[in-house]
């Protein structure tokens, strides 16, 4: 987008802060009410008017995509941070996968909301893979190098397995996707 003139750094920082607040509010509302939640609920949670939301995100699809990308970015950025701060690479992997499960299980209605624009959904899925597969691979590699898990597990395969365990997690109260994922991650560990 071409600039129409010099902008003050304060406005740019405020705009980023406003957008961040909107994305966090929308994500929280989506968790409870799904992506079809009324925009007024998101505005109320963010403490802004509905016009502010539409100024940043002209369509619901724009908002849903922005929330999704924001959460993908947060998950991707958490991987190296967890690796640096956890007591072991396996602990970092376990914590990161738990974040990934939270991410997957809170996307009520995402696919349906984006079905009308298949090209945008495909681009979003590609973004998801481009950002998260390398992070997962980095965590797996660190755990292998530490002698904590068996070698030969690929990031894409693990993310796909976790995703498959999370499918329909909210549809059946008898099914505990988090428990199944915990068992999967524990099963990666080499015996000591």
Buried (B, 14 or more C-beta within 10 A) or exposed (E): EEEEEEEEEEEEEEEEEBBEBBBBBBBBBBBEBBBEBEBEBBBBBBEBEEEBBBEBBEEBBBBBBBBBBBBBEBBBEBBBEBBEEBEEBBBBBBBBBBBBBBBBBBBBBBEEBBEEBEEBBEEBEEBBBEBBBBBBBBBBBBBBEEEBBEEEBEBEEBBEBBEEBBEEBEEEEEBEBBEBBBEBBEEBBEEE
